[in-house]
Amino acid sequence: MTDWRRLFRVTGVNSVVGILPLLAGVLTALILIAILLNTEGFTMRDVWDALYDGAWETDGKKLRVLINWMPLMLCSTGLLLTFTAGLWNIGIEGQLTMGALGAAAVALFVRHDSKTVQLGAEIGLACIAGAGWGLLAGILKTRGGVNEIFGGVALNFISALFSAFLISGPWAPERGGTGSRTEAFDEFTLLPSRIIDRSHLSNTAVALTVGGFIVVALILYFSRFGLQLKAIGKSENSARALGIPTERNLWLAMLLCGGLAGLGGAIKVLHPPIGQLQQNSSGGIGFLALLVVLLASIRPWLVPIIAFVFAFLATGGQRVESSLQIDAALVNVLQGVLVLAVLLFDGIRQRIQAEQEKRAVAAQAARRAAEEELKVKSS
Amino acid sequence: MQLELRHISKTFGPLKANNDINHTFQEGRIYAILGENGAGKSTLMKIISGYQQPDTGGELLINGTPTVIHSPSDALNNGIGMLYQDPLDFPPMTVLENYLTSHPRTGFLPDRSEARREFLSIAQRFGFHLDPDMLIEGLTIGERQQLEIVRLLSLKIGFLILDEPTTGISEAQRQTLFSTLKQLAAEDKLTIALVTHKLADVEELCDEVMVLRHGRVSGTCTMPQPPDTLVRMMFGHTEEAVREKATRTMNWVQLSRGLLPDSDNLPALPLGQPILQVKELTLQTRLLTIENITLDVREGEVIGLAGLDGSGQGDFMRQCAGLNRVSWRDHVMSGIAFAGLIILFDYLMGYSSTVFTTTLLLLLGLTLGPVFISLLSYLRDRTEHVYFDGIPTRWMSYRDLRERGLAYLSAGRLEEGLVTGMTLTQHFALAKLSKIPWVNWFAALRRTNEGIKQYDVRGQAFSPIQTLSGGNQQRVALALLADNLRLAFLENPTRGLDVNSARNIWHLLLSRREKGTAIVFSSPDLDEIVAYSDRVMVFSSGRCTLVGDPAKINRHDLGLLIGGLRHD
């Protein structure tokens, strides 16, 4: 029984106690936020009402949360891999943008009779473009010695500029271009969706998101690759000395992460009702995903929940702005407070855990010493 | 400074790491603190240097005044300084900058010229040849130690703790260190406490000895003492044989050698096929170029690499093990990645924007750089220099060679070898070279428990590796090596281990040897090399000499070679 539980711990499934600090952090954050709101003359109740009103009141609004959830979820899923490998893949924002560009390129200029092939090509190129962008950051890291954070930031810039160049230049609509969006894609090139309560929902997108997450979770929990990534994340030198192909694994992690982010970008632009490439189509989702994974402290099973909360906040935030006349930036502040509080409590948890481990080891040593003393006495 | 410990105890859960320790360190004396691994030496030193607090009831008296030390910087303020086994400095900075980091008068704008004068005057007093503008990266461990001593002295300390200071430094540096310490005790009235395993150091340097066992002071005495007295105080229960040997020789390696079965017939083991052939290899190390290294290692043979720290032994092993090389598989992989990215961007962008041209050129340089370097060196010198098991190794990385039965264990076990934060089971799962994409945790657990039993590891399958003691970590590292091991490169395999642990490690190594595994190891301890090697390679100031005659494998002859006094 205990062996079973410990084996689970080895594979990375943490006990329920592990989320206590998360709950404590959320609680602290809520208290801080309440104080913050109070100074502005609002109560938590006002904000909650506005959030509920904006993101949960009707089925259509719930669907909108789900649509925001999907790209965020895909990015977070990809980041699980790179975080495990010890990489701060801040370039995820650019990988998402490249994915959106890849999907848009096919949607705008390629036409195939079969809708399946058409969509496959769009999503495929999005994944490849995102993956290539990720691999680029990986190559810069392992071969060029450029820290993935700096490389990622630079690549984010390049992809944003490139996206702006395409939208205002070669991909600009022929008439009435404002320089902020391309022409709307043909209905035929969008993800198949049904309409519920005036909102669209594409089952394909949901299936891709959930499927991607399940595959990555399986990789992290059960695969050799996942275990090797863990080892690389903890100590790259030691991993190499254990015979793990570190460079190959790091590239693969970046590649997969970029691919998932690219898929997120594709869903972002191909999911109705958007259906076009807009300026700043990434919308900071990549950065938000970094926070999601930080909050989950690389515990995969927590990621969907946290991503959902974030998607809810992002969706409802707009209503908060309009109905309470609070700047939407407040929602970002709320998220920031949340992240800080949870990280704080996680730090406390880690300290306690380390102390416990130390005690357990000491106890073991004491038992041994006592046994030896006995042996000596008896002999 | 006089330091008195009164009723110092430290409890971790049910373990009493220190149990009612009472001792007075008198001013101007040099103390040795002896004890087995886990006897409580480091806990005691951590309490004195402020890293940990003693349990309530214990006190420290500095010159008769009860003092509570809250932190290491507090300890420094009270005049207690500690010299760690691995120097606590900042390698990317220069010697002077390191000196300045903890300088009391370092303001916002430190007075560099004043600090330089001060630094040089202290260094000169003890005969340290340290260049203040040199980067720490370029210094040996011994020189870094000297820097730390200068730094601590500038802080006007009165009590100096040294943790295994002679590990990893040369004989000459050891002599300088000892004369410095003696001078400090005699002239500056510094109290010095030396934590060590090496009885030779104690004999040579210390005035007083304090021995810890199971957290208690098991004895104190004034030097000189016959070594067997010390050994008895340290180990207590050790068998008669150990004491007998200890009276004959006080070095721990010889002491352990006496305990090994058939140790006197080491070279008698029949040697098998040549496993490693090195032909006229030229080795470029950080400071030296060593030319014309030739060596044949046969199955079951033990080759010791002797020489001063940093003479190229480590580089030689890393070179032969392929650690700094890129595998041909990775060359191919990077080629594919590069081609893929070019095609992708070409298709995706289709616009010859400057940004992308630049990016592509950058990529070309980065991905294919190592390939070009390898190719260039191949064109310059097409002869193969290192054969492993008859196969040329130029295009093979460590991973490729590892699959064929080669292994390399670095001296830094947790820096390069074992993964801090992972459990033993995870290590066993990682070390299994397998093509199956998933991990069979049950098989890994079984292998772990077998390994624990076979190698007598004191730890459990689910213990994180860093919670094990040094000796047990080393045993795990050995247990992780493949069963079909053909050749092992071991860098200082018994670093930081006590007598019993070191003996056990060698026992495990030599049992591998009986199965035909060849061992190439380096050690800063000449006695260890003399005790275990069939043949010895001596690295000395850019030259490399192979000593095959067993009669010449002794301290004296090897010492002459290391000192560069003889080449034959």
Interface residues (C-beta under 8 A of the other chain):
Chain A: D3 R6 L7 R9 V10 T11 L101 G102 A105 L125 I128 A129 G132 L135 L136 I139 L140 R143 G144 I158 L161 F162 F165 P170 F222 S223 R224 F225 L227 Q228 K230 A231 K234 S235 N237 S238 A239 R240 A241 L242 G243 I244 P245 E247 R248 W251 E357 K358 R359 A360 V361 A362 A363 Q364 A365 A366 R367 R368 A369 E373 V376
Chain B: F12 G13 P14 L15 K16 A17 G38 H214 G236 H237 L323 D330 M333 S334 A337 G340 L341 L344 F345 L348 M349 Y351 S353 V355 T359 L362 L363 L366 T367 G369 P370 Y398 R399 R402 E403 Y408 L409 S410 L414 E415 E416 G417 L418 V419 T420 G421 M422 T423 T425 Q426 H427 A429 L430 A431 L433 S434 I436 P437 W438 V439 W441 F442 L445 R458 Q460 A461 F462 S463 P464 T467 L480
